[in-house]
Amino acid sequence: MALLSAVSSLLPFSYGATRLSSKASLASTTSGFNLSSLRNSPRNPLRLYVSRAIADNGGYADSSENETPPPRTYTWPDNKRPRVCILGGGFGGLYTALRLESLVWPDDKKPQVVLVDQSERFVFKPMLYELLSGEVDVWEIAPRFSDLLTNTGIQFLRDRVKTLLPCDGLGVNGSESSVTGGTVLLESGFNIEYDWLVLALGAEPKLDLVPGAMEFALPFYTLNDAIRVNEKLSKLERRNFKNGSAIKVAVVGCGYGGVELAATISERLQDRGTVQAINVSKSILTSAPDGNREAAMKVLTSRKVELLLGYLVRCIKKATDPEEEDGGGGYVLELEPTEKGVESQVIEADMVLWTVGTKPLLTELEQPSGPSVLPLNVRGQAETDETLRVKGHPRIFALGDSSSLRDSNGKLLPTTAQVAFQEADFTGWNIWAAINNRPLLPFRFQNLGEMMTLGRYDAAISPSFIEGLTLDGPVGHAARKLAYLIRLPTDEHRFKVGVSWFAKSAVESVALLQSNLAKVFSSS
């Protein structure tokens, strides 16, 4: 019961519960979605446009990379109500928008909210691994923003951010410096004037740490990364399973991302492939609770994952002709030990997965010169005060990967989904407080525990409210899935996904029962 109580404390701000009855259809239009059509990455750039959600505010704007569109100004529906622009539609950005929508506002002060993201879909990143195991469908963990925001006043623009031009100066609340907080310039040519700005741009994998990683390693950080990894695995399975040769997968990094990948892929390949996990430290999950680390070691050992601990990757090279078709050749990884007296190693792999290092997307923006430049730390995160406002810019809030907030001990908060969830709640409230001339609340992170998937029916969860407790195996898997179901955005989406997961569990249970009965009858 204590666990269920803690899980219920994860329940996000709820809105739209009364609208559930108006949703007659539970089937998502994306349930039959083709994964290959989602392909998008720095290697396959997006075309930029304004989504249908704002078609009534100027129609569509489409621009290609090679064109410089004329500047256009986004038209807000109401010139009197506050204008809030949120950059980034991940956990921090989307949940801040939903929090603002859920609060009670005076009629003349409820803000107009526009959410900007380069993708058409919100991605629940902690469950990307389930795409590889086939446990979830794309629509369940990556719903379209247009579907999530249908019954809200939140407007959505699909675009990339180019430049920030804040003009809130150093005034106490911004009004002493200017009548507007500033302007956001988008790559499509749109300019958005705002009163309040939220920076939640997220981060991207850092692949320039090792020679060859950018060219030959696959990151696992976004929906499109998961799609590419799944396609690559499927191609290797079709090729290698015919001739009986084992598929060799190398995972660089043994933090949560690397361990979850190694566990999921080793379960998928079983005895038809081998997984090697490389880590610079002499142990895995160095910052995780002991229970999670022990559960992970037990699973990795049982699935014969080879752990190469105490090694760093010196370089990654192509093992065959670089002109060969993708997936047709392997790769060579040169490993260098971190301790003296240990020999270097060279390993071969059909696929290299990279889970080490990220860099905030805030650093990718064009920064104007002068006093309007945002204060960034060495990692490229905005320096914020304890209310999540950017220092020197009282009308700009930053959270998630874009924020460098520290805890009471002066240590930077981790850039995890759990932190972003909680920061979004405080950011929404503090914008409400600023607009209504109320005191802002200092953010205090409450660690609720840590969770990880270890396969289709296996996981580990260490709640913080019971010291030393770790739930693993099927029980941990069920607890983790329930916690994430509760954390999905909007009541409507949670309901549809819950029905879908229940139906899948029922079908699997019936299939398992039939299989067991068939074995009993065949042996009798």
C-alpha positions in Angstrom: 0.0 0.0 0.0 2.9 2.3 0.7 4.1 1.8 -2.8 0.7 2.6 -4.3 0.5 5.7 -2.1 3.9 6.8 -3.4 2.9 6.1 -7.0 -0.3 8.1 -6.5 1.9 11.0 -5.4 3.3 11.0 -8.9 -0.1 11.9 -10.3 0.3 15.0 -12.4 -1.8 18.1 -12.3 -5.2 16.8 -13.7 -7.3 18.7 -16.1 -10.0 17.7 -18.6 -11.3 14.8 -16.5 -14.9 15.9 -17.2 -14.2 15.8 -20.9 -13.5 12.0 -20.9 -17.1 11.2 -21.6 -17.1 13.2 -24.8 -14.4 11.0 -26.2 -16.3 8.2 -27.8 -13.5 6.5 -29.7 -10.6 4.9 -27.9 -8.7 4.0 -31.0 -5.8 6.2 -31.9 -5.3 7.3 -35.5 -1.6 6.5 -35.1 -2.0 2.9 -33.9 -1.1 1.6 -37.3 1.7 4.0 -37.8 4.7 3.1 -40.0 7.9 3.6 -38.0 9.9 4.4 -41.0 7.8 7.4 -41.8 9.0 9.0 -38.5 12.6 9.0 -39.5 14.2 12.4 -38.7 17.6 13.3 -37.3 20.4 15.8 -37.9 21.3 13.5 -40.8 17.7 13.8 -42.1 16.6 17.4 -41.3 13.0 18.4 -40.8 11.0 20.7 -43.0 9.7 23.5 -40.9 6.1 24.6 -40.8 3.4 25.9 -38.6 1.0 23.2 -37.5 -2.7 23.0 -38.1 -3.3 24.0 -34.5 -2.6 27.7 -35.5 -4.0 27.7 -39.0 -6.4 30.3 -37.9 -3.6 32.6 -37.0 -2.0 33.1 -40.4 -2.2 29.7 -42.1 0.8 27.6 -43.0 4.4 28.6 -43.3 6.7 26.2 -45.1 10.4 26.8 -45.6 13.3 24.7 -46.7 16.9 24.8 -45.5 18.1 26.6 -48.6 15.6 29.4 -48.4 15.5 32.5 -46.2 11.9 33.3 -45.6 10.8 36.9 -44.9 10.1 37.7 -41.3 6.5 37.3 -40.1 5.1 38.0 -36.7 2.9 35.5 -34.9 -0.5 37.0 -34.2 -1.8 36.4 -30.7 -5.6 36.0 -30.5 -6.0 38.6 -27.6 -3.9 41.7 -27.3 -4.8 42.2 -23.6 -4.1 38.8 -22.0 -0.6 37.8 -21.0 1.5 35.9 -23.7 3.5 32.9 -22.7 5.9 31.2 -25.2 7.2 27.8 -24.3 10.2 26.5 -26.2 10.5 22.7 -26.2 7.8 20.1 -26.0 9.4 17.5 -23.8 8.7 16.8 -20.1 9.5 20.3 -19.0 7.8 22.3 -21.8 4.6 20.3 -22.3 3.9 19.7 -18.7 4.5 23.4 -17.9 1.9 24.2 -20.6 -0.6 21.7 -19.1 0.0 23.1 -15.6 -0.8 26.6 -16.8 -4.0 25.3 -18.4 -5.0 23.5 -15.2 -4.7 26.6 -12.9 -7.6 28.9 -12.0 -7.2 32.3 -13.5 -9.0 35.6 -13.4 -10.8 36.1 -16.7 -8.5 38.9 -17.9 -5.3 37.2 -16.7 -5.4 33.7 -18.1 -2.4 33.6 -20.4 -2.3 32.7 -24.0 0.2 29.9 -24.4 2.1 28.8 -27.5 4.2 25.7 -27.5 7.1 25.4 -30.0 8.8 22.1 -30.8 10.7 20.8 -33.9 8.8 17.5 -33.7 5.1 16.8 -34.2 5.1 14.3 -31.3 5.7 14.4 -27.5 8.0 11.5 -26.6 7.9 9.7 -23.2 11.6 8.9 -23.3 11.8 6.5 -20.3 9.8 4.0 -22.3 11.7 4.1 -25.6 13.2 0.7 -24.7 9.8 -0.9 -24.9 9.7 0.0 -28.6 12.6 -2.4 -29.1 10.9 -5.2 -27.1 7.6 -4.7 -28.9 5.8 -4.0 -25.6 4.3 -0.7 -26.6 3.1 1.0 -29.8 4.4 4.4 -31.0 1.1 6.2 -30.4 1.2 5.1 -26.7 4.5 6.8 -25.8 4.8 9.3 -28.6 1.3 10.9 -29.1 1.0 13.9 -31.5 0.8 17.3 -29.9 -2.3 18.1 -31.9 -4.1 15.1 -30.2 -2.9 16.0 -26.7 -3.8 19.7 -27.0 -7.2 19.3 -28.8 -9.3 20.4 -25.9 -7.0 23.0 -24.5 -6.3 26.7 -25.3 -2.6 25.8 -25.9 -1.4 26.6 -29.5 1.3 24.4 -31.1 3.9 25.5 -33.6 6.2 22.9 -35.2 9.4 24.8 -35.8 13.0 25.3 -34.7 14.2 28.1 -32.6 16.8 30.3 -34.2 17.5 33.3 -31.9 16.3 34.7 -28.6 16.0 38.5 -28.2 15.0 39.1 -24.6 14.4 42.7 -23.5 13.3 42.3 -19.9 16.5 43.8 -18.7 17.1 43.7 -15.0 13.8 45.1 -13.8 12.1 43.5 -10.8 9.3 42.0 -12.8 10.2 43.0 -16.3 7.6 45.8 -16.7 10.1 48.5 -15.7 12.3 47.7 -18.7 9.9 47.2 -21.5 6.3 46.5 -22.4 7.2 43.1 -23.7 9.5 40.3 -22.4 11.2 39.9 -25.7 11.0 38.1 -29.1 11.8 34.6 -30.3 13.0 34.2 -33.9 12.1 30.9 -35.5 13.9 29.3 -38.5 10.6 29.3 -40.5 10.7 33.1 -40.4 8.1 33.6 -37.7 8.8 36.1 -34.8 7.0 35.5 -31.6 6.7 38.4 -29.1 6.1 37.2 -25.6 5.5 38.5 -22.1 6.9 35.3 -20.4 9.3 32.8 -21.9 10.0 29.2 -20.8 13.2 27.5 -22.0 12.8 23.7 -22.1 14.7 22.9 -25.2 16.2 19.6 -23.9 19.5 18.2 -25.1 21.0 16.0 -27.8 23.6 13.2 -27.7 27.2 14.3 -27.6 28.9 12.1 -30.3 32.1 14.2 -30.8 33.9 12.8 -27.8 35.5 9.9 -29.7 36.8 9.7 -33.3 34.4 7.7 -35.4 31.4 7.9 -33.0 29.7 10.5 -35.1 29.9 8.5 -38.2 29.4 4.9 -37.0 27.7 4.9 -33.6 23.9 5.1 -33.1 22.6 7.2 -30.2 19.5 6.2 -28.3 18.0 9.4 -27.1 15.0 10.3 -29.2 12.1 8.5 -30.9 13.9 8.6 -34.2 17.0 7.1 -32.6 14.8 4.2 -31.3 13.4 3.8 -34.8 16.8 3.6 -36.4 18.1 1.1 -33.8 15.0 -1.1 -34.3 15.4 -1.0 -38.1 19.1 -1.8 -37.9 18.4 -4.7 -35.5 15.7 -6.0 -37.8 18.0 -5.8 -40.8 20.8 -7.7 -38.9 18.3 -10.3 -37.7 17.1 -11.0 -41.2 20.7 -11.3 -42.5 22.3 -13.1 -39.7 19.6 -15.5 -38.6 19.6 -17.1 -42.1 23.2 -18.2 -41.9 23.2 -18.8 -38.1 25.9 -16.3 -37.3 25.6 -14.4 -34.0 24.8 -10.7 -34.1 27.4 -8.6 -32.1 26.2 -5.4 -30.4 28.4 -3.1 -28.5 26.9 -0.6 -26.0 29.1 2.3 -24.9 28.2 3.4 -21.4 26.8 1.6 -18.4 24.6 4.3 -16.8 20.9 3.7 -16.8 20.6 4.2 -20.6 23.3 1.7 -21.4 22.2 -1.0 -18.9 18.6 -0.8 -20.0 19.6 -1.0 -23.7 21.9 -4.0 -23.0 19.2 -5.8 -21.0 16.5 -5.2 -23.6 18.6 -6.1 -26.7 20.1 -9.2 -25.0 16.6 -10.4 -24.2 15.5 -9.8 -27.8 18.5 -11.6 -29.4 18.7 -14.4 -26.8 21.2 -17.0 -27.9 21.3 -15.6 -31.5 23.5 -12.7 -30.5 26.0 -11.3 -28.0 26.0 -7.9 -26.3 29.1 -6.2 -24.9 28.7 -3.2 -22.6 31.7 -0.9 -22.1 32.1 1.5 -19.2 35.0 3.7 -18.1 34.2 2.9 -14.4 34.9 -0.4 -12.8 31.2 -0.9 -12.0 27.8 -0.2 -13.6 25.2 2.3 -12.5 27.7 4.1 -10.2 25.1 6.6 -8.9 22.1 4.2 -8.7 20.7 2.6 -5.5 22.4 -0.7 -4.5 19.2 -2.6 -5.1 18.9 -1.4 -8.7 22.5 -2.2 -9.4 22.3 -5.7 -7.9 19.1 -6.4 -9.9 20.7 -5.2 -13.1 23.9 -7.3 -12.5 21.7 -10.4 -12.0 19.8 -9.9 -15.2 22.9 -9.0 -17.3 24.8 -12.0 -16.0 21.9 -14.4 -16.7 21.7 -13.1 -20.3 25.4 -13.5 -20.8 26.1 -9.8 -21.4 29.8 -9.3 -21.4 30.8 -6.3 -19.3 34.1 -4.5 -20.3 34.6 -2.3 -17.2 37.4 0.1 -16.7 37.8 0.8 -20.4 37.3 3.9 -22.5 36.7 3.9 -26.3 39.7 5.3 -28.1 38.1 5.2 -31.6 35.5 3.5 -33.7 36.4 2.4 -37.2 34.7 0.7 -40.1 35.7 -3.0 -40.4 34.8 -3.4 -44.0 34.5 -1.2 -47.1 32.9 2.1 -46.1 31.1 2.2 -49.4 29.2 -1.0 -48.5 25.5 -0.7 -47.9 24.5 0.3 -44.4 24.2 -2.8 -42.2 26.4 -4.9 -44.5 29.6 -4.3 -42.6 30.9 -4.3 -39.0 32.9 -2.0 -36.8 36.0 -2.1 -34.8 36.3 -0.5 -31.4 39.7 0.2 -29.9 39.5 0.1 -26.1 42.0 1.7 -23.8 42.2 0.6 -20.1 41.8 3.3 -17.4 44.3 1.4 -15.1 48.0 0.8 -15.7 49.1 -2.7 -16.3 45.9 -3.7 -18.1 46.1 -4.6 -21.8 44.2 -2.7 -24.5 41.4 -4.5 -26.3 40.0 -4.5 -29.8 36.5 -5.7 -30.3 34.2 -6.1 -33.3 30.5 -5.3 -33.5 27.7 -5.3 -36.1 26.2 -2.3 -34.3 27.5 0.3 -31.9 25.1 2.1 -29.5 26.2 5.3 -27.8 24.7 6.3 -24.5 27.5 8.6 -23.1 27.1 12.4 -22.8 24.6 15.0 -23.9 24.8 18.7 -24.6 21.9 21.2 -24.1 20.3 22.5 -27.2 20.4 26.0 -25.7 24.0 26.2 -27.0 22.8 25.7 -30.6 20.9 29.0 -30.7 22.4 32.1 -32.3 23.3 34.4 -29.4 23.1 38.1 -30.0 25.8 40.3 -28.5 25.1 42.8 -25.8 23.4 42.7 -22.4 20.6 40.5 -23.6 22.8 37.4 -23.8 21.6 34.7 -21.4 24.0 33.7 -18.6 25.2 30.1 -19.4 27.4 27.8 -17.4 30.2 25.7 -18.9 27.8 23.0 -19.9 25.6 25.4 -21.8 22.7 25.6 -19.3 21.1 28.8 -18.3 22.0 30.0 -14.8 18.8 30.3 -12.8 17.8 31.3 -9.3 15.8 29.0 -6.9 12.5 30.1 -8.5 13.7 28.8 -11.9 14.0 32.3 -13.3 17.1 33.0 -15.5 19.4 35.3 -13.6 19.1 38.9 -14.9 16.0 38.0 -16.9 12.9 38.0 -14.6 10.5 37.1 -17.5 12.4 34.0 -18.6 12.2 30.6 -16.8 14.4 27.6 -17.6 14.0 24.0 -16.6 15.2 20.5 -17.5 18.3 20.3 -19.6 18.2 24.0 -20.1 18.5 24.8 -16.4 21.5 24.7 -14.1 19.6 24.7 -10.8 21.5 23.4 -7.8 20.3 21.6 -4.7 20.8 22.7 -1.1 24.3 21.2 -1.2 25.3 23.2 -4.2 25.3 20.2 -6.5 23.7 20.5 -10.0 20.4 18.6 -10.2 20.4 15.7 -12.6 18.8 16.2 -16.0 16.2 13.4 -15.5 12.5 13.1 -16.4 11.7 13.1 -12.7 13.4 16.5 -12.1 11.7 18.0 -15.2 8.3 16.8 -14.1 8.6 18.6 -10.8 10.2 21.7 -12.2 7.3 22.0 -14.7 4.9 22.1 -11.8 6.8 24.9 -10.1 7.4 26.8 -13.3 3.7 26.9 -14.1 2.8 28.0 -10.6 5.5 30.7 -10.6 4.3 32.1 -13.9 0.8 32.3 -12.3 2.3 34.0 -9.3 4.3 36.5 -11.3 1.2 37.4 -13.5 -1.0 37.8 -10.3 1.7 39.7 -8.3 2.1 36.9 -5.8 5.4 35.7 -4.3 7.2 33.0 -6.3 8.0 29.6 -4.7 11.6 28.3 -4.5 12.0 24.9 -6.2 12.8 22.0 -4.0 13.4 18.6 -5.6 11.9 15.6 -3.9 13.6 12.4 -4.9 10.8 9.8 -5.2 13.2 6.9 -6.2 14.7 5.4 -9.3 13.3 3.0 -11.9 14.7 1.0 -14.8 13.5 -1.6 -17.3 15.4 -4.8 -17.6 13.3 -6.5 -20.3 9.8 -7.3 -21.3 8.7 -8.7 -17.9 11.5 -7.4 -15.8 12.4 -4.1 -14.1 13.8 -2.7 -10.9 12.3 0.1 -8.8 13.8 1.6 -5.6 11.4 4.0 -4.0 13.0 6.6 -1.7 10.3 6.4 1.0 11.4 2.9 2.2 15.1 2.7 2.6 16.7 -0.5 1.2 13.6 -1.6 -0.6 13.9 -2.7 -4.3 11.1 -4.3 -6.3 12.4 -6.3 -9.2 11.3 -8.9 -11.6 7.6 -9.0 -12.7 6.5 -7.0 -9.6 9.0 -4.2 -10.4 7.9 -4.3 -14.0 4.2 -3.8 -13.0 5.0 -1.0 -10.5 7.2 0.8 -13.1 4.5 0.6 -15.8 1.8 1.8 -13.4 3.9 4.8 -12.3 4.6 5.8 -15.9 1.0 5.3 -16.9 0.0 7.8 -14.2 2.6 10.2 -15.5 1.5 10.2 -19.1 0.1 13.6 -20.3 -3.6 14.3 -20.2 -6.5 12.2 -18.8 -7.7 11.2 -22.2 -4.3 9.8 -23.3 -3.8 8.0 -20.0 -7.2 6.4 -20.3 -6.6 5.2 -23.9 -3.2 3.8 -23.1 -4.5 2.1 -20.0 -7.2 0.3 -22.0 -4.6 -0.7 -24.6 -2.2 -2.1 -22.1 -4.9 -3.9 -20.2 -6.1 -5.5 -23.5 -2.6 -6.6 -24.4 -2.1 -8.1 -21.0 -5.4 -10.0 -21.3 -4.4 -11.4 -24.7 -1.0 -12.4 -23.5 -2.5 -14.1 -20.4 -5.0 -16.1 -22.6 -2.2 -17.1 -25.0 0.0 -18.3 -22.0 -2.9 -20.2 -20.6 -3.6 -21.9 -23.9 0.1 -22.8 -24.2 0.3 -24.3 -20.8 -2.9 -26.3 -21.3 -1.5 -27.6 -24.6 1.6 -28.8 -22.9 -0.5 -30.6 -20.2 -2.7 -32.4 -22.7 0.3 -33.4 -24.9 2.1 -34.9 -22.0 -0.9 -36.9 -20.8 
